[in-house]
Amino acid sequence: MRLGVLDIGSNTVHLLVMDAHRGARPLPAYSHKVELRLAEHMEEGNRLSGQGALRLREFVGEALEIAEDKGVEDLMAFATSAVREAVNGEEVLARLKTETGVDIQVLSGQDEARLTFLAVRRWFGWSSGRLLVLDIGGGSLEIASGIDEQPDAAVSLPLGAGRLTRDRLAADPPAAEEVRALRRHVRAEIARTVGDVARYGQADHAVATSKTFRQLMRIACPASPQDGRVARRTLKHADLVEWADRLARMDVRERAALPGVSEGRASQLPAGAIVADAAMDLLGVGELEMCPWALREGIILRRLDTMPES
């Protein structure tokens, strides 16, 4: 069965087409994404601007044409932090449904954490034991931990790399005072949740998903030509600490020139590194392994789980 997932995130809007069958591993067939940056289209009062809504409408229309061309049988659409928190988010989505027929579901932060956790569990399997999963998005940080497919703890914090950059880092490169203030804020927010996660026990396997972690890994632990596409990729906290400081002292052009860093994400990397450093430190994580599956795959896996057997 060919399934489509339309992911409306704070930074990127993404259509992922996958061939998926119950009991089988979903295989990606096509991917189309645009850095729409909805979080930057918020007006005073946290309203999604008319321009932001128009660009979203254009992308949804484009995604529908692509999905039809690619033979998608079932399209699932969801929105995360930016739309969830916009005061006119429901109004924008209702208009989109009327104009396009696409029913876009708004996921809670906890649902994001749970579905990402499911994808990571399926990727690594039961032998990983207790999993700890960290995901830094544009608008929020998700933390989940558990021994089964449903996490014992699922937390979402307003610590996305895009949000923090927009709200707390004005200069380029950011002023030292801004960086210190952001670091204090991030650590205080995460520290409030550490007990809720740690009470269930130490993780056997700590895992990261998201573009932010992937780019930090590429910077701090670059792959060698011998690694191959399926090599185990990790991010060590000791390496990240050094880079968190260095990234904050670079301007956006210097960051964009680093290997594996996209120009569109370069401005957000200092904030992303500060969040990653704080999460690893406060949760006692020395090393994170990257997982190629995340929220979109979790959405598809949950859909397959609920389908009747043929």
N, C-alpha and C positions, 0 to 999 in steps of 0.2 A: 504494500500500500504506500502510495506517495503522499506524505504529510508535509504541510507547510507551517512554520512558526513565524509570526510577525511580532517582533520584539521592539517595543517603543521605549527606549531607555533615555536617561538624562543626557547622555552624550551622543549615542548612535542609535539610529533606527535600522533594523536588520531583518531581512527576510531570509530564513534558512529553509531549504527544501531537503527532505530526507526520505530515503526509502526505508520503511520500518514495518516490521511484522512482530506480532506478539511472540515472545520467546527468542527473538533474534536481535542481534546488535544493530541499532539504527546506523545507516550509512549516509553520509552527506552526499547530496546530488548537485546542489547549486546554492550559492550564497550571493546575496546582494545587500550592500549596506551603504549608508550615507551618514556622515557626521553632521547631524542636524542640530545638535546642541540645544535641545529644548530648554534646558535650564538657563541658558543665556537669553531666552526669549520671554523672560518673566518681567512684567511691568510692576509698577508700584502696587502694593497690596497683594503681591504674589499671584497675579493674573497672567495666564498665558496670552501673549500678544496676538493681535490679528495676523501679523506676519508669521508668527510661529505656527498658529493654527492652519494658515494657508499652506505653508511648506509641509506640514504634516499631512494635510489632505492630498497634496500632490504626490507625496511618497506612497501613501496608502493606495491611491489610484494606480500608480506605477507598479506597486507590488502585486496588486490584483491581476494586472495584465501579465506579469511575469509568471505568477502562480498558474494562471490558465495555460500559458504557453508551455510550462514545464509539466503539465498534467497532474497538478495537485488535486487530490480528492477531498482532503479535509484541511481547512485552514484555521489555525488557532492563533488568536491575536491577544496580546496582553501589553499593559503599560506598567511602568514602575515609578520610581520616586518623583520625577518631575511632574508628571500628570497627576499622580496620586496627591501631591501637595498643592497643586494649583487650585485656587478657590473656584475657578471656572472649569476645572478638569472634566467634571461630569457633563457639563453643558457642551464642551468641545467634542467629547466622545459621542454624545447623543446626536449631535449634528453630523458627525462622521458616519454614524450608523444609518441615518436617514439618507445621506447622499451616496454612500457606497455599499450599504448592506452589511458592512463588517461590524460585528459585535466585539468591541475591544474590552476585555476584562481588566480591571485594575487589581494588581496583586498587592497584598499587604507586605510590609517588610519581612514579617515572619514567614509568610508563604514563600517569598524569594529565598530565604535561608533554607527552608525545608526542601524545596524542590531542587535547589543546587546541591544540597546534601544527598538527596536521592541519586542524582546523577553521579556524584563522586563515589558513593557506595557501590553503585552498579559497575563503575569503571574499575575500581580497585578490588572489589569483592570482599567476602567475609573474612578472608585471611588477614585483612588489615586491622582487625580488632576495633578498638574504639577510635573513631575518626574525629579529628578537629578540622573544620573547613572554614577558611577565611576568603572573603570576596569583597574587593573594593570597587564599587561602581562609581558613576559620576555623582550620584546624590547620596549614597549611603554605604555603610560598611555592614556586611552580614557575617555573623559568626554562628556556627552550628557545631554541636558535638553529640555523639551518640554511638551506641553499639549495634543498633538495628538499622532499618531503612528509614525510620522516622527518628529524628534526633531527640535526645533528651532535653537539650537546650537549643533554642533558635532565637537569636537576637538580631535586631536591626537598629543601627545607630546613624544619626544624620552626619556622617563623617565621610561622605563621598569626596573624591579628589577634585571634581569640578566645583562642587558646592563650596568647599573650603577655600579653593583658589579665588573664586568669585567674591566671597564674603570677607576673607581675612588676609589675602595677600595682594596688596595694591601695586607694589613696585615691581620692576623687573631689572635685576633680580630683587627678590623681596628683601626688605630691610631686616637687619638682625633682630630688631625689637618685634617685628611682625612674626618672624620665625619662632622666637621664644614664646610669644603669646599663643601662637597656634599649637606649639608643642604642649604647653600647659593645658590648653583646652582639650586637645585630643586625648591626652593621658588621663585627665579627670573623667571624661566621658567613658572611656573604656574601663577604667578602674572600677566604676560603679557596677559593671556587669561581670567582672572576673569571677566573683563568688558564685554567680548563677551558673557559670560554665564549669568551673573547677570542682564544684561540689559532687559531680558525678564521677570524678576520677581523672587521672592523667591520660592523655591521648597516647595510643600506640602509634598512630600515624597522623601527622599534621600535613594538610594539603591546602594549596592555594588555587584559586581560579581568578579569572578576569584579566583584561588587557593591562591594567596597571601593574599587577604582580608579574605578568609575563614580560613587560618591558623592563621592570626592575631586575628580573632574573637575567635578561639578556645583557644588561649593563654590568651587573655585579659578577655574574658567572657566565661569561661568553662561552658558547659551544665551540668545540674544536671540529675540524672537518671530519674527523674519524667518528664523531658521536652518532651520526646517522639520524634519521627522522624519528625513530622510535626510542631513542636513548632517554634514560631517566634524567629529568632536568630538575634541579633543586636550587633553592635560594637559601643561603646561610645567613643567619642573623648577624654574625660578625662582619660579613662583607657588606650587608645592608647598612649597618651603622655608619660606616665610612662614607658610603655613597649618599646617605640622607643629608649629611653635612655638605658634601661637595655639590650636590644638585641645587641646594638652596643658595649657593654662592655663584652659580652660573646664570647667564641670561638665557632667554628662550632659544636664541639661535645656537648657542653652544650646546644646549641640551638636545636640540633637534639634530645636531651633527653626530650624536652618539650612536653606536651601532644598535639597530633594532628599535629606535625611537621614532614614532611617526610625528610629523610636524604638528598635526592637530592635537596631539596629547602632550607635547613638550611642556606647555605652560603648566600643566597639572601635576607634573612629576614630583616637584618638591613636596607638595601637600600629600600626594600618594605615598611617598617614601616615609614621611613623618608618621602617617597612619600605620603603615606596614611595620615600621620599627617599633612603635608603641604597642601594637597588638602582639607581635612576637615576644617582646620583652615582658609585658605584663602577664601574658598567658604562659610564659616559660617555654617558648618554642625556639629551639636552636636551629632548626632546619625545616623548610617547607618544600614539599614536592608539588610540581605543577601538574594539574589535571586538565586534559583537553576538553572534557565535558563540563558543562555548567548549567545555568538556568534553562536555556532553550532545550537542551537535551533532557533535563528533568521534566519539562512540560510534556515532551513527546513520550517519555517513559510512563508518566502518569496516565496519559491518554491511552496508551496501549494496554496498561493494566486494567482499565475500565471497559475495554472493548470485549464483547462476547466472543467466546471461542467459535471459530468457524467449523 
